[in-house]
């Protein structure tokens, strides 16, 4: 199922940690973002940990599931896809996000499949990160990317000025 008139989309590939997915779901509800899950998660989506992290917002989540990346691409033709990885070609702040774009995130331990990163290398995105950490937490990264996209789409002019 394709969500029409949605301003932005988050996609998770085979998420592994229910609390991360619950937190991401809560962010999605708060910003009116659809959450797409590609492949089978490592937990049940009605798991208590997912619901607890998503609190009482989970019932309002626009959740769409796909069997595979092939299924996902087939059901979402002609969309802009941005693939988040620590080795991305572009910094998140250099990407120009638009309504109906997809921000796609990999598994907490494995990231996105190599074939995706190779095929869509020009659309890979990263956050600045020191070499002292292996990665950022998935739910924090999704939230940061979501708010950056939201800022770009809805806040074209600064509203708060220093005196």
C-alpha positions in Angstrom: 0.0 0.0 0.0 1.3 3.5 -0.9 0.5 6.4 1.4 -0.6 9.3 -0.7 -0.3 13.0 0.4 2.3 12.1 3.0 5.0 14.6 3.3 7.8 12.2 4.2 8.5 8.5 4.7 10.9 6.5 6.9 11.8 3.0 5.9 13.6 0.5 8.2 15.3 -2.6 6.8 14.7 -5.7 9.0 14.9 -3.8 12.3 16.4 -5.8 15.2 15.6 -3.9 18.4 12.0 -3.4 19.3 12.6 -0.3 21.5 14.3 1.5 18.6 11.3 0.7 16.3 8.9 1.9 19.0 10.8 5.2 19.4 10.9 5.6 15.7 7.2 4.9 15.5 6.6 7.6 18.1 8.6 10.1 16.1 6.7 9.2 12.9 3.4 9.8 14.6 4.6 13.1 16.0 5.7 14.4 12.6 3.0 12.7 10.5 5.5 10.4 8.8 4.7 7.0 7.5 6.8 4.1 8.7 7.7 1.5 6.2 9.3 -1.8 7.3 11.2 -3.8 4.6 11.7 -7.5 5.3 10.9 -9.3 8.5 11.8 -7.6 11.8 13.6 -9.6 14.4 10.5 -9.3 16.7 6.8 -9.1 16.5 5.4 -5.6 15.8 2.9 -6.1 18.5 5.7 -6.9 21.0 5.3 -5.3 24.4 8.6 -3.5 24.1 7.6 -1.9 20.8 4.3 -0.7 22.2 6.0 0.6 25.4 8.5 2.6 23.5 5.8 3.9 21.2 3.5 4.5 24.2 -0.1 5.0 23.4 0.8 6.5 20.0 1.3 3.2 18.2 -2.4 2.9 17.1 -2.0 6.2 15.1 1.1 5.0 13.2 0.9 4.7 9.4 2.7 1.4 9.1 3.4 -0.3 5.8 5.2 -3.6 5.5 7.1 -5.2 2.5 8.5 -8.6 2.0 11.7 -7.4 0.4 13.4 -4.4 -1.2 12.1 -5.6 -4.6 8.5 -5.5 -3.2 9.3 -2.0 -1.7 10.6 -0.5 -4.9 7.8 -2.0 -7.0 5.1 -0.5 -4.8 6.9 2.9 -4.6 7.9 3.8 -8.1 9.2 7.2 -9.1 10.1 8.3 -5.5 13.3 9.8 -4.2 15.2 7.4 -2.0 18.0 8.4 0.4 20.0 5.5 2.1 21.6 6.3 5.4 24.9 4.7 6.1 28.0 5.8 8.1 29.9 5.7 4.8 27.4 7.8 2.9 28.5 9.9 -0.1 26.7 13.0 1.2 26.3 14.7 4.6 22.6 14.8 5.7 22.9 18.7 5.7 23.8 18.7 2.0 20.7 16.8 0.9 17.7 18.7 -0.3 14.7 16.8 1.1 11.2 17.2 -0.5 7.7 16.0 0.2 7.1 12.3 -0.3 10.9 11.4 -0.1 12.0 8.2 1.5 14.7 8.1 4.1 15.9 4.5 4.4 17.8 3.0 7.3 19.5 -0.4 7.8 19.7 -2.9 10.6 21.2 -1.8 13.9 24.1 -4.3 13.5 24.5 -4.8 9.8 23.2 -1.7 8.2 21.9 -1.8 4.6 22.7 -4.6 2.2 25.9 -4.1 0.1 24.0 -4.3 -3.2 21.7 -1.4 -2.2 24.7 0.8 -1.2 26.5 -0.1 -4.4 23.5 0.4 -6.7 22.3 3.7 -5.0 25.8 5.0 -4.0 24.9 8.5 -5.3 22.0 8.6 -2.9 23.8 7.5 0.3 23.7 9.9 3.2 25.7 10.1 6.5 25.8 12.1 9.6 29.1 13.7 10.7 30.7 11.3 13.2 34.1 11.0 15.0 36.1 7.9 14.6 35.7 7.2 18.3 32.3 5.7 17.9 31.2 2.8 15.6 27.7 4.3 14.9 24.9 6.3 16.3 21.7 4.8 17.8 19.2 4.0 15.1 16.2 5.8 16.7 18.4 8.9 17.4 19.6 8.9 13.8 16.1 8.6 12.4 14.8 11.4 14.6 17.7 13.7 13.6 17.2 13.0 9.9 13.4 13.5 10.3 13.8 16.9 11.9 16.4 18.0 9.4 14.0 17.1 6.6 11.1 18.8 8.4 13.2 21.9 8.9 14.0 22.0 5.2 10.5 21.4 4.0 8.6 23.7 6.4 11.0 26.3 7.7 12.3 28.1 4.7 12.7 31.4 6.6 14.3 31.8 10.0 11.7 32.9 12.6 13.9 33.7 15.5 16.5 36.4 15.2 19.2 37.3 17.6 18.8 40.9 18.9 
